[in-house]
Amino acid sequence: MRASASDLPVMLAEVKVVAGTVTILDDVSVTIAAGAPTILIGPNGSGKTTLLRVAMGLLAPTRGRIAWGGREAAPPKKRAIVFQRPVMLHRSAAGNVRYSLAAAGVPRAQRNDRVAELLMLVGLSDLGHRPARRLSGGEQQRLALARALARDPDILFLDEPTASLDPAATKAIEDIVRAVAARGVKVVMSTHDLGQARRLAGDIAMLHRGRLLENGPAAAFFAGPRTEEARRFIAGELLV
Amino acid sequence: MSLPPRRKRAIQTPASVGPIDLERAMTGNESALQMVLTGDPGLYAIVQLSLLVSISAVLFATVIGVPAGAALALVRFPGREAVTILLNAMMGLPPVVVGLAIFLLLSRSGPLGSWGLLFTPQAMVVAQTVMVAPIIAALTRQTIEDLWVDYRDELAAMAVGPVRRVATLVWDARFSLVTAFLAGFGRAAAEVGAIIIVGGNIDGFTRTMTTAIALETSKGDLPLAIGLGMILITIVIAINALAWIARRAGERYAG
């Protein structure tokens, strides 16, 4: 049993985010429930990052409402996010994970075991003592995943976690995402790599110019997209 | 017409003293090197007082400057930019002006005259604290603010509260902050203007390395001045070496 109530489902109702004169998200309504990963696709600037930040609770929408497990004001106890360019704390790799455990309120006595377990999960067991900032890009992404998982989240947001990684590093990340999803953590991940979306998605949500064009099971999306933009995106045309 | 006979070149000092034999001052029997090497008690008492005053000043300045700098980095309030500019300007406060201000404050008819601190080592600590605190506060603000820009999103995502946030930033910036302390100490140890005004350069009581050098040079007692000068430079080099080591250690252990 978990101590606090679940943050699932995450419900966004008519969420609008405006920055200055630019509308970043326009009337987005979506419900994210437990299950296989939801992959968020769309071109650069379509609002993926902003949607993830709103859903994480880091950014208050200009209009519209958001609720986590039915509660509109829920501190991010059971949510975690890995930013597109995660910032490593000036500590060792293990120190980064330990910090996250402490911030999540894990008792001191349990932290060492959890650090070892999380580093093992992301394949960094041998690098725990290294300064986090000295790790490679792929290793840093995995460490950021471990740090996010230290919060024991119900829902994990990943913002293009493989954007600048080579195939081997990308595979390592995808394997962890699968393992995490198999443990029952809801993964919401943005990408503009369609192949990756096919490999991981249970559901697909597609954003274009701040609007949610598609939202549904991945199989149906790839078999027969409802919108012209989605059809062109899947066909590999340059959607701008 | 004939010129007066050419005299041996010598450094001319104030009238009462007469010419000085620089060579003897450097290496002779009662020389600077001799004093440093044999641990001349008068010389080492002066060194000890100097270090005590400057280290105390840096400790007090740290207690004031680190929280002030962190607050300035993290708290938004009207006039924050003006305070930042003022603080940065105060890093270059002229020591004599600080000395004058503290002198007026502590002099018998001044607001704090009743404390009787003027011409004591404590007064020198106060003056140097006033000089060093802005340096530590300004460098702390810069360091913490840069780190905060870096950490902001991650700490927000981990729902880190204000107290832990400040502790995290100060702790993770500790290697850079050591550089700030050493910069403050270097300035305190090397300044003469403030402590000569509020300390009075009293022999055996408020005489420090810098004030002694100033006095002994004008009196013509070069061996003591040169000996102290050598020690002072050694200390300054040691401080910079420490700063270097701290930075390297930071890179090694914390990235």
Contacts between the chains, C-beta under 8 A, distances in Angstrom:
chain1	res1	chain2	res2	distance
A	56	B	157	6.7
A	58	B	153	7.2
A	58	B	156	5.6
A	58	B	157	6.5
A	75	B	159	5.5
A	76	B	157	6.7
A	76	B	159	5.0
A	77	B	159	6.8
A	80	B	157	6.9
A	81	B	157	4.9
A	83	B	153	6.0
A	83	B	154	7.3
A	83	B	157	7.6
A	86	B	154	7.1
A	87	B	150	5.4
A	87	B	151	6.2
A	87	B	153	7.0
A	87	B	154	5.0
A	88	B	255	7.0
A	89	B	151	7.1
A	89	B	154	7.3
A	89	B	168	7.7
A	89	B	172	6.1
A	90	B	147	7.8
A	90	B	172	4.4
A	90	B	173	7.8
A	90	B	250	7.8
A	90	B	254	4.1
A	90	B	255	5.8
A	91	B	172	7.0
A	91	B	254	6.0
A	91	B	255	7.8
A	92	B	253	7.7
A	92	B	254	7.9
A	99	B	158	7.8
A	99	B	168	7.5
A	100	B	158	5.8
A	103	B	158	4.2
A	103	B	159	6.8
A	103	B	160	5.2
A	103	B	164	7.0
A	104	B	158	7.2
A	131	B	251	7.8
A	131	B	252	7.4
A	131	B	253	6.7
A	131	B	254	5.8
A	131	B	255	3.0
A	132	B	255	5.9
A	133	B	254	7.9
A	133	B	255	3.1
A	134	B	255	5.1
A	148	B	157	7.9
A	151	B	158	7.1
